[in-house]
Amino acid sequence: MSRVDVLKKKSLLIIQRKRKKKPLPVNMMKMGKRPLTLKMWKVIEFLLSERKKFMKRMIRVPEL
């Protein structure tokens, strides 16, 4: 699995957790031993903001 695949999987997990309103465990923030880079946080932030836009339009985001 490439680093990008891992990131996508993690960000999907984060989105799913947001949906369930569960706090993120600390280990989600560390990929292996390396903390997420700023760029990766930007990607995750972007995904979450996209989802918020969906919510605002009252469009159901399909379950992942």
N, CA, C and O atoms as a Tinker XYZ file with bonds, in Angstrom:
   256  protein
     1  N      0.839000   -1.200000    0.000000    73     2
     2  CA     0.000000    0.000000    0.000000    64     1     3
     3  C      0.874000    1.250000    0.000000    63     2     4     5
     4  O      1.781000    1.391000    0.820000    81     3
     5  N      0.588000    2.140000   -0.922000    73     3     6
     6  CA     1.395000    3.363000   -0.990000    64     5     7
     7  C      0.984000    4.311000    0.134000    63     6     8     9
     8  O     -0.035000    4.116000    0.797000    81     7
     9  N      1.796000    5.331000    0.327000    73     7    10
    10  CA     1.530000    6.298000    1.390000    64     9    11
    11  C      0.194000    7.007000    1.151000    63    10    12    13
    12  O     -0.545000    7.301000    2.091000    81    11
    13  N     -0.101000    7.277000   -0.127000    73    11    14
    14  CA    -1.351000    7.971000   -0.463000    64    13    15
    15  C     -2.552000    7.092000   -0.116000    63    14    16    17
    16  O     -3.549000    7.575000    0.420000    81    15
    17  N     -2.448000    5.786000   -0.428000    73    15    18
    18  CA    -3.537000    4.862000   -0.089000    64    17    19
    19  C     -3.796000    4.868000    1.411000    63    18    20    21
    20  O     -4.939000    4.911000    1.865000    81    19
    21  N     -2.701000    4.823000    2.170000    73    19    22
    22  CA    -2.825000    4.829000    3.625000    64    21    23
    23  C     -3.523000    6.105000    4.066000    63    22    24    25
    24  O     -4.411000    6.068000    4.919000    81    23
    25  N     -3.131000    7.223000    3.493000    73    23    26
    26  CA    -3.732000    8.508000    3.843000    64    25    27
    27  C     -5.219000    8.514000    3.533000    63    26    28    29
    28  O     -6.033000    8.937000    4.354000    81    27
    29  N     -5.570000    8.038000    2.335000    73    27    30
    30  CA    -6.983000    8.014000    1.954000    64    29    31
    31  C     -7.782000    7.168000    2.928000    63    30    32    33
    32  O     -8.868000    7.554000    3.362000    81    31
    33  N     -7.233000    6.008000    3.267000    73    31    34
    34  CA    -7.920000    5.107000    4.183000    64    33    35
    35  C     -8.109000    5.778000    5.542000    63    34    36    37
    36  O     -9.183000    5.710000    6.140000    81    35
    37  N     -7.049000    6.423000    6.015000    73    35    38
    38  CA    -7.114000    7.105000    7.316000    64    37    39
    39  C     -8.137000    8.234000    7.274000    63    38    40    41
    40  O     -8.917000    8.410000    8.210000    81    39
    41  N     -8.130000    9.002000    6.174000    73    39    42
    42  CA    -9.047000   10.134000    6.106000    64    41    43
    43  C    -10.490000    9.643000    6.034000    63    42    44    45
    44  O    -11.388000   10.282000    6.583000    81    43
    45  N    -10.720000    8.526000    5.367000    73    43    46
    46  CA   -12.065000    7.950000    5.347000    64    45    47
    47  C    -12.475000    7.540000    6.755000    63    46    48    49
    48  O    -13.609000    7.763000    7.177000    81    47
    49  N    -11.530000    6.935000    7.475000    73    47    50
    50  CA   -11.802000    6.554000    8.862000    64    49    51
    51  C    -12.166000    7.777000    9.691000    63    50    52    53
    52  O    -13.096000    7.746000   10.497000    81    51
    53  N    -11.415000    8.856000    9.477000    73    51    54
    54  CA   -11.662000   10.088000   10.221000    64    53    55
    55  C    -13.055000   10.611000    9.902000    63    54    56    57
    56  O    -13.796000   11.011000   10.800000    81    55
    57  N    -13.409000   10.606000    8.618000    73    55    58
    58  CA   -14.733000   11.084000    8.216000    64    57    59
    59  C    -15.817000   10.219000    8.852000    63    58    60    61
    60  O    -16.821000   10.737000    9.342000    81    59
    61  N    -15.617000    8.910000    8.844000    73    59    62
    62  CA   -16.613000    8.021000    9.442000    64    61    63
    63  C    -16.749000    8.295000   10.937000    63    62    64    65
    64  O    -17.857000    8.286000   11.474000    81    63
    65  N    -15.631000    8.536000   11.603000    73    63    66
    66  CA   -15.682000    8.826000   13.030000    64    65    67
    67  C    -16.400000   10.134000   13.291000    63    66    68    69
    68  O    -17.173000   10.249000   14.242000    81    67
    69  N    -16.141000   11.126000   12.438000    73    67    70
    70  CA   -16.823000   12.416000   12.584000    64    69    71
    71  C    -18.329000   12.178000   12.531000    63    70    72    73
    72  O    -19.099000   12.755000   13.298000    81    71
    73  N    -18.723000   11.310000   11.600000    73    71    74
    74  CA   -20.138000   11.019000   11.424000    64    73    75
    75  C    -20.710000   10.425000   12.711000    63    74    76    77
    76  O    -21.842000   10.718000   13.093000    81    75
    77  N    -19.913000    9.590000   13.369000    73    75    78
    78  CA   -20.387000    8.951000   14.595000    64    77    79
    79  C    -20.120000    9.818000   15.821000    63    78    80    81
    80  O    -20.461000    9.432000   16.939000    81    79
    81  N    -19.519000   10.973000   15.623000    73    79    82
    82  CA   -19.220000   11.912000   16.705000    64    81    83
    83  C    -18.337000   11.279000   17.783000    63    82    84    85
    84  O    -18.552000   11.490000   18.977000    81    83
    85  N    -17.351000   10.510000   17.351000    73    83    86
    86  CA   -16.412000    9.942000   18.318000    64    85    87
    87  C    -15.111000   10.714000   18.221000    63    86    88    89
    88  O    -14.696000   11.077000   17.120000    81    87
    89  N    -14.458000   10.974000   19.341000    73    87    90
    90  CA   -13.179000   11.682000   19.265000    64    89    91
    91  C    -12.124000   10.803000   18.605000    63    90    92    93
    92  O    -12.151000    9.578000   18.718000    81    91
    93  N    -11.210000   11.447000   17.925000    73    91    94
    94  CA   -10.138000   10.694000   17.279000    64    93    95
    95  C     -9.127000   10.242000   18.319000    63    94    96    97
    96  O     -8.690000   11.044000   19.145000    81    95
    97  N     -8.752000    8.976000   18.290000    73    95    98
    98  CA    -7.671000    8.569000   19.175000    64    97    99
    99  C     -6.368000    9.204000   18.707000    63    98   100   101
   100  O     -6.196000    9.508000   17.527000    81    99
   101  N     -5.465000    9.397000   19.642000    73    99   102
   102  CA    -4.202000   10.059000   19.320000    64   101   103
   103  C     -3.457000    9.325000   18.212000    63   102   104   105
   104  O     -2.823000    9.956000   17.367000    81   103
   105  N     -3.531000    7.984000   18.209000    73   103   106
   106  CA    -2.755000    7.250000   17.218000    64   105   107
   107  C     -3.231000    7.478000   15.786000    63   106   108   109
   108  O     -2.497000    7.180000   14.843000    81   107
   109  N     -4.449000    8.002000   15.602000    73   107   110
   110  CA    -4.900000    8.346000   14.251000    64   109   111
   111  C     -4.060000    9.497000   13.700000    63   110   112   113
   112  O     -3.894000    9.647000   12.490000    81   111
   113  N     -3.539000   10.301000   14.620000    73   111   114
   114  CA    -2.797000   11.479000   14.194000    64   113   115
   115  C     -1.355000   11.144000   13.860000    63   114   116   117
   116  O     -0.650000   11.951000   13.254000    81   115
   117  N     -0.912000    9.957000   14.253000    73   115   118
   118  CA     0.452000    9.549000   13.936000    64   117   119
   119  C      0.383000    8.390000   12.964000    63   118   120   121
   120  O     -0.202000    7.351000   13.273000    81   119
   121  N      0.968000    8.556000   11.804000    73   119   122
   122  CA     0.968000    7.459000   10.847000    64   121   123
   123  C      2.209000    6.643000   11.102000    63   122   124   125
   124  O      3.319000    7.080000   10.800000    81   123
   125  N      2.034000    5.479000   11.648000    73   123   126
   126  CA     3.189000    4.713000   12.072000    64   125   127
   127  C      3.872000    5.523000   13.156000    63   126   128   129
   128  O      3.247000    5.898000   14.148000    81   127
   129  N      5.151000    5.790000   12.966000    73   127   130
   130  CA     5.876000    6.565000   13.970000    64   129   131
   131  C      5.966000    8.036000   13.566000    63   130   132   133
   132  O      6.212000    8.908000   14.398000    81   131
   133  N      5.759000    8.298000   12.251000    73   131   134
   134  CA     5.882000    9.680000   11.787000    64   133   135
   135  C      4.571000   10.423000   11.963000    63   134   136   137
   136  O      3.521000    9.895000   11.596000    81   135
   137  N      4.595000   11.625000   12.509000    73   135   138
   138  CA     3.369000   12.411000   12.565000    64   137   139
   139  C      2.971000   12.831000   11.152000    63   138   140   141
   140  O      3.815000   12.889000   10.257000    81   139
   141  N      1.706000   13.119000   10.955000    73   139   142
   142  CA     1.239000   13.566000    9.640000    64   141   143
   143  C      1.914000   14.876000    9.270000    63   142   144   145
   144  O      2.120000   15.749000   10.113000    81   143
   145  N      2.252000   14.996000    8.001000    73   143   146
   146  CA     2.840000   16.250000    7.542000    64   145   147
   147  C      1.729000   17.273000    7.359000    63   146   148   149
   148  O      0.549000   16.925000    7.313000    81   147
   149  N      2.114000   18.520000    7.256000    73   147   150
   150  CA     1.149000   19.596000    7.081000    64   149   151
   151  C      0.314000   19.365000    5.830000    63   150   152   153
   152  O     -0.897000   19.586000    5.825000    81   151
   153  N      0.984000   18.913000    4.764000    73   151   154
   154  CA     0.284000   18.688000    3.500000    64   153   155
   155  C     -0.833000   17.666000    3.681000    63   154   156   157
   156  O     -1.925000   17.826000    3.136000    81   155
   157  N     -0.554000   16.624000    4.444000    73   155   158
   158  CA    -1.552000   15.583000    4.650000    64   157   159
   159  C     -2.721000   16.109000    5.464000    63   158   160   161
   160  O     -3.873000   15.762000    5.205000    81   159
   161  N     -2.419000   16.955000    6.457000    73   159   162
   162  CA    -3.507000   17.560000    7.219000    64   161   163
   163  C     -4.371000   18.389000    6.299000    63   162   164   165
   164  O     -5.595000   18.400000    6.430000    81   163
   165  N     -3.725000   19.103000    5.344000    73   163   166
   166  CA    -4.483000   19.916000    4.398000    64   165   167
   167  C     -5.461000   19.038000    3.616000    63   166   168   169
   168  O     -6.617000   19.408000    3.407000    81   167
   169  N     -4.977000   17.862000    3.186000    73   167   170
   170  CA    -5.837000   16.941000    2.439000    64   169   171
   171  C     -7.027000   16.520000    3.294000    63   170   172   173
   172  O     -8.167000   16.506000    2.829000    81   171
   173  N     -6.749000   16.178000    4.546000    73   171   174
   174  CA    -7.820000   15.736000    5.442000    64   173   175
   175  C     -8.791000   16.883000    5.712000    63   174   176   177
   176  O    -10.007000   16.696000    5.681000    81   175
   177  N     -8.247000   18.065000    5.976000    73   175   178
   178  CA    -9.084000   19.238000    6.210000    64   177   179
   179  C     -9.999000   19.457000    5.013000    63   178   180   181
   180  O    -11.189000   19.734000    5.163000    81   179
   181  N     -9.412000   19.325000    3.808000    73   179   182
   182  CA   -10.179000   19.535000    2.591000    64   181   183
   183  C    -11.330000   18.538000    2.504000    63   182   184   185
   184  O    -12.467000   18.914000    2.216000    81   183
   185  N    -11.028000   17.270000    2.755000    73   183   186
   186  CA   -12.073000   16.237000    2.700000    64   185   187
   187  C    -13.197000   16.546000    3.682000    63   186   188   189
   188  O    -14.376000   16.419000    3.353000    81   187
   189  N    -12.821000   16.951000    4.886000    73   187   190
   190  CA   -13.833000   17.242000    5.894000    64   189   191
   191  C    -14.652000   18.467000    5.508000    63   190   192   193
   192  O    -15.863000   18.497000    5.725000    81   191
   193  N    -14.000000   19.477000    4.939000    73   191   194
   194  CA   -14.738000   20.679000    4.563000    64   193   195
   195  C    -15.690000   20.369000    3.409000    63   194   196   197
   196  O    -16.796000   20.907000    3.352000    81   195
   197  N    -15.261000   19.505000    2.492000    73   195   198
   198  CA   -16.144000   19.094000    1.398000    64   197   199
   199  C    -17.390000   18.439000    1.981000    63   198   200   201
   200  O    -18.507000   18.680000    1.524000    81   199
   201  N    -17.183000   17.613000    2.990000    73   199   202
   202  CA   -18.311000   16.915000    3.584000    64   201   203
   203  C    -19.249000   17.903000    4.268000    63   202   204   205
   204  O    -20.469000   17.747000    4.217000    81   203
   205  N    -18.678000   18.918000    4.907000    73   203   206
   206  CA   -19.510000   19.925000    5.564000    64   205   207
   207  C    -20.385000   20.644000    4.548000    63   206   208   209
   208  O    -21.552000   20.935000    4.812000    81   207
   209  N    -19.801000   20.931000    3.364000    73   207   210
   210  CA   -20.583000   21.587000    2.319000    64   209   211
   211  C    -21.778000   20.725000    1.937000    63   210   212   213
   212  O    -22.882000   21.230000    1.731000    81   211
   213  N    -21.546000   19.421000    1.845000    73   211   214
   214  CA   -22.637000   18.508000    1.528000    64   213   215
   215  C    -23.730000   18.616000    2.581000    63   214   216   217
   216  O    -24.917000   18.699000    2.266000    81   215
   217  N    -23.303000   18.612000    3.838000    73   215   218
   218  CA   -24.260000   18.645000    4.935000    64   217   219
   219  C    -25.086000   19.922000    4.864000    63   218   220   221
   220  O    -26.295000   19.908000    5.094000    81   219
   221  N    -24.419000   21.021000    4.544000    73   219   222
   222  CA   -25.118000   22.305000    4.482000    64   221   223
   223  C    -26.191000   22.294000    3.408000    63   222   224   225
   224  O    -27.253000   22.896000    3.569000    81   223
   225  N    -25.903000   21.600000    2.306000    73   223   226
   226  CA   -26.896000   21.539000    1.233000    64   225   227
   227  C    -27.950000   20.471000    1.499000    63   226   228   229
   228  O    -28.848000   20.247000    0.687000    81   227
   229  N    -27.824000   19.815000    2.654000    73   227   230
   230  CA   -28.765000   18.766000    3.019000    64   229   231
   231  C    -28.771000   17.612000    2.019000    63   230   232   233
   232  O    -29.786000   16.943000    1.824000    81   231
   233  N    -27.631000   17.398000    1.399000    73   231   234
   234  CA   -27.506000   16.246000    0.517000    64   233   235
   235  C    -26.896000   15.144000    1.361000    63   234   236   237
   236  O    -25.897000   15.364000    2.046000    81   235
   237  N    -27.481000   13.975000    1.316000    73   235   238
   238  CA   -26.916000   12.883000    2.109000    64   237   239
   239  C    -25.613000   12.420000    1.492000    63   238   240   241
   240  O    -25.546000   12.123000    0.300000    81   239
   241  N    -24.579000   12.362000    2.315000    73   239   242
   242  CA   -23.309000   11.831000    1.840000    64   241   243
   243  C    -23.451000   10.322000    1.887000    63   242   244   245
   244  O    -23.740000    9.762000    2.945000    81   243
   245  N    -23.253000    9.653000    0.756000    73   243   246
   246  CA   -23.423000    8.195000    0.781000    64   245   247
   247  C    -22.456000    7.544000    1.766000    63   246   248   249
   248  O    -21.319000    7.989000    1.918000    81   247
   249  N    -22.908000    6.510000    2.420000    73   247   250
   250  CA   -22.038000    5.794000    3.360000    64   249   251
   251  C    -20.846000    5.245000    2.601000    63   250   252   253
   252  O    -20.990000    4.720000    1.497000    81   251
   253  N    -19.663000    5.369000    3.201000    73   251   254
   254  CA   -18.461000    4.923000    2.495000    64   253   255
   255  C    -18.247000    3.441000    2.720000    63   254   256
   256  O    -17.284000    2.871000    2.207000    81   255
